[in-house]
Amino acid sequence: MAAKSPVLTVSLKCTECNRRNYYKTRKRTFKKKLEFRKYCPHCNKHTLHVESKI
């Protein structure tokens, strides 16, 4: 059986409109959820984007 990859792909979801706009990779050992202020094309402004499952 193959071992799990140390890198995990996650999506970033806008906190205002709840749409997934970005995809990033992170290490499995990093326990906190990723948070970034990024541009949301649907809200047409910079908003907080948090990590969510794909």
VMD Tcl script that builds the backbone (N, CA, C; Angstrom):
set m [mol new atoms 162]
animate dup $m
set s [atomselect $m all]
$s set {name element resname resid chain x y z} {
  {N N MET 1 A 0.841 -1.173 0.000}
  {CA C MET 1 A 0.000 0.000 0.000}
  {C C MET 1 A 0.887 1.236 0.000}
  {N N ALA 2 A 0.530 2.227 -0.763}
  {CA C ALA 2 A 1.332 3.446 -0.892}
  {C C ALA 2 A 1.166 4.340 0.332}
  {N N ALA 3 A 2.245 5.058 0.648}
  {CA C ALA 3 A 2.206 5.997 1.778}
  {C C ALA 3 A 1.499 7.275 1.365}
  {N N LYS 4 A 0.951 8.006 2.354}
  {CA C LYS 4 A 0.287 9.269 2.069}
  {C C LYS 4 A 1.313 10.318 1.679}
  {N N SER 5 A 0.930 11.184 0.784}
  {CA C SER 5 A 1.791 12.278 0.360}
  {C C SER 5 A 1.896 13.310 1.481}
  {N N PRO 6 A 3.084 13.914 1.693}
  {CA C PRO 6 A 3.221 14.925 2.744}
  {C C PRO 6 A 2.576 16.260 2.384}
  {N N VAL 7 A 2.136 16.398 1.120}
  {CA C VAL 7 A 1.537 17.649 0.656}
  {C C VAL 7 A 0.056 17.427 0.386}
  {N N LEU 8 A -0.769 18.382 0.828}
  {CA C LEU 8 A -2.214 18.287 0.700}
  {C C LEU 8 A -2.721 19.482 -0.093}
  {N N THR 9 A -3.634 19.265 -1.039}
  {CA C THR 9 A -4.222 20.356 -1.810}
  {C C THR 9 A -5.536 20.770 -1.159}
  {N N VAL 10 A -5.682 22.077 -0.898}
  {CA C VAL 10 A -6.891 22.604 -0.265}
  {C C VAL 10 A -7.417 23.765 -1.105}
  {N N SER 11 A -8.695 24.066 -0.941}
  {CA C SER 11 A -9.278 25.213 -1.628}
  {C C SER 11 A -9.467 26.345 -0.635}
  {N N LEU 12 A -9.449 27.581 -1.130}
  {CA C LEU 12 A -9.685 28.755 -0.301}
  {C C LEU 12 A -11.060 29.301 -0.635}
  {N N LYS 13 A -11.889 29.452 0.394}
  {CA C LYS 13 A -13.281 29.856 0.217}
  {C C LYS 13 A -13.480 31.265 0.764}
  {N N CYS 14 A -14.188 32.097 0.016}
  {CA C CYS 14 A -14.501 33.458 0.442}
  {C C CYS 14 A -15.470 33.394 1.619}
  {N N THR 15 A -15.229 34.212 2.655}
  {CA C THR 15 A -16.096 34.197 3.833}
  {C C THR 15 A -17.386 34.967 3.603}
  {N N GLU 16 A -17.456 35.808 2.595}
  {CA C GLU 16 A -18.660 36.599 2.352}
  {C C GLU 16 A -19.630 35.913 1.390}
  {N N CYS 17 A -19.139 35.417 0.267}
  {CA C CYS 17 A -20.038 34.787 -0.711}
  {C C CYS 17 A -19.944 33.256 -0.706}
  {N N ASN 18 A -19.001 32.683 0.054}
  {CA C ASN 18 A -18.815 31.236 0.203}
  {C C ASN 18 A -18.493 30.514 -1.108}
  {N N ARG 19 A -17.810 31.190 -2.013}
  {CA C ARG 19 A -17.384 30.552 -3.260}
  {C C ARG 19 A -15.907 30.213 -3.178}
  {N N ARG 20 A -15.539 29.108 -3.796}
  {CA C ARG 20 A -14.141 28.679 -3.814}
  {C C ARG 20 A -13.453 29.323 -5.005}
  {N N ASN 21 A -12.464 30.172 -4.711}
  {CA C ASN 21 A -11.808 30.927 -5.767}
  {C C ASN 21 A -10.360 30.519 -6.008}
  {N N TYR 22 A -9.693 29.964 -5.004}
  {CA C TYR 22 A -8.270 29.671 -5.109}
  {C C TYR 22 A -7.977 28.276 -4.580}
  {N N TYR 23 A -6.876 27.686 -5.061}
  {CA C TYR 23 A -6.403 26.384 -4.607}
  {C C TYR 23 A -4.945 26.516 -4.232}
  {N N LYS 24 A -4.555 25.945 -3.086}
  {CA C LYS 24 A -3.188 26.009 -2.606}
  {C C LYS 24 A -2.782 24.642 -2.081}
  {N N THR 25 A -1.489 24.452 -1.888}
  {CA C THR 25 A -0.979 23.241 -1.261}
  {C C THR 25 A -0.406 23.601 0.097}
  {N N ARG 26 A -0.502 22.652 1.023}
  {CA C ARG 26 A 0.084 22.842 2.344}
  {C C ARG 26 A 0.576 21.501 2.847}
  {N N LYS 27 A 1.480 21.547 3.826}
  {CA C LYS 27 A 2.003 20.322 4.416}
  {C C LYS 27 A 0.964 19.712 5.348}
  {N N ARG 28 A 0.945 18.394 5.424}
  {CA C ARG 28 A 0.006 17.703 6.311}
  {C C ARG 28 A 0.283 18.005 7.778}
  {N N THR 29 A 1.529 18.291 8.123}
  {CA C THR 29 A 1.885 18.518 9.522}
  {C C THR 29 A 1.425 19.880 10.025}
  {N N PHE 30 A 1.049 20.798 9.138}
  {CA C PHE 30 A 0.557 22.123 9.522}
  {C C PHE 30 A -0.884 21.977 9.976}
  {N N LYS 31 A -1.163 22.237 11.262}
  {CA C LYS 31 A -2.471 21.928 11.839}
  {C C LYS 31 A -3.494 23.054 11.733}
  {N N LYS 32 A -3.065 24.304 11.630}
  {CA C LYS 32 A -4.008 25.419 11.560}
  {C C LYS 32 A -4.603 25.545 10.159}
  {N N LYS 33 A -5.793 26.143 10.078}
  {CA C LYS 33 A -6.403 26.407 8.775}
  {C C LYS 33 A -5.737 27.625 8.156}
  {N N LEU 34 A -5.537 27.592 6.851}
  {CA C LEU 34 A -4.938 28.727 6.158}
  {C C LEU 34 A -5.952 29.858 6.044}
  {N N GLU 35 A -5.470 31.088 6.194}
  {CA C GLU 35 A -6.306 32.276 6.028}
  {C C GLU 35 A -5.518 33.322 5.255}
  {N N PHE 36 A -6.115 33.855 4.213}
  {CA C PHE 36 A -5.483 34.892 3.398}
  {C C PHE 36 A -6.514 35.957 3.049}
  {N N ARG 37 A -6.049 37.190 2.911}
  {CA C ARG 37 A -6.885 38.241 2.344}
  {C C ARG 37 A -6.566 38.294 0.858}
  {N N LYS 38 A -7.520 37.835 0.052}
  {CA C LYS 38 A -7.319 37.765 -1.386}
  {C C LYS 38 A -8.503 38.420 -2.098}
  {N N TYR 39 A -8.308 38.692 -3.373}
  {CA C TYR 39 A -9.340 39.316 -4.187}
  {C C TYR 39 A -10.402 38.293 -4.570}
  {N N CYS 40 A -11.651 38.638 -4.357}
  {CA C CYS 40 A -12.776 37.797 -4.776}
  {C C CYS 40 A -13.435 38.453 -5.986}
  {N N PRO 41 A -13.403 37.796 -7.147}
  {CA C PRO 41 A -14.000 38.388 -8.342}
  {C C PRO 41 A -15.527 38.483 -8.277}
  {N N HIS 42 A -16.166 37.683 -7.431}
  {CA C HIS 42 A -17.626 37.710 -7.323}
  {C C HIS 42 A -18.093 38.852 -6.421}
  {N N CYS 43 A -17.311 39.122 -5.353}
  {CA C CYS 43 A -17.631 40.244 -4.451}
  {C C CYS 43 A -17.032 41.552 -4.970}
  {N N ASN 44 A -16.072 41.441 -5.861}
  {CA C ASN 44 A -15.388 42.575 -6.471}
  {C C ASN 44 A -14.597 43.405 -5.443}
  {N N LYS 45 A -13.998 42.705 -4.458}
  {CA C LYS 45 A -13.166 43.367 -3.449}
  {C C LYS 45 A -12.292 42.329 -2.749}
  {N N HIS 46 A -11.362 42.788 -1.922}
  {CA C HIS 46 A -10.519 41.903 -1.141}
  {C C HIS 46 A -11.279 41.443 0.101}
  {N N THR 47 A -11.313 40.127 0.313}
  {CA C THR 47 A -12.014 39.547 1.449}
  {C C THR 47 A -11.133 38.471 2.073}
  {N N LEU 48 A -11.531 38.033 3.231}
  {CA C LEU 48 A -10.832 36.950 3.906}
  {C C LEU 48 A -11.227 35.631 3.264}
  {N N HIS 49 A -10.216 34.830 2.902}
  {CA C HIS 49 A -10.441 33.498 2.338}
  {C C HIS 49 A -9.856 32.480 3.313}
  {N N VAL 50 A -10.637 31.474 3.658}
  {CA C VAL 50 A -10.196 30.435 4.591}
  {C C VAL 50 A -10.167 29.086 3.888}
  {N N GLU 51 A -9.400 28.186 4.457}
  {CA C GLU 51 A -9.222 26.853 3.904}
  {C C GLU 51 A -10.503 26.039 4.036}
  {N N SER 52 A -10.801 25.266 2.996}
  {CA C SER 52 A -11.926 24.331 3.042}
  {C C SER 52 A -11.538 23.074 2.263}
  {N N LYS 53 A -12.275 22.023 2.470}
  {CA C LYS 53 A -11.999 20.765 1.759}
  {C C LYS 53 A -12.393 20.899 0.298}
  {N N ILE 54 A -11.749 20.118 -0.527}
  {CA C ILE 54 A -12.062 20.132 -1.959}
  {C C ILE 54 A -13.265 19.249 -2.223}
}
mol reanalyze $m
mol bondsrecalc $m
mol representation Tube
mol addrep $m
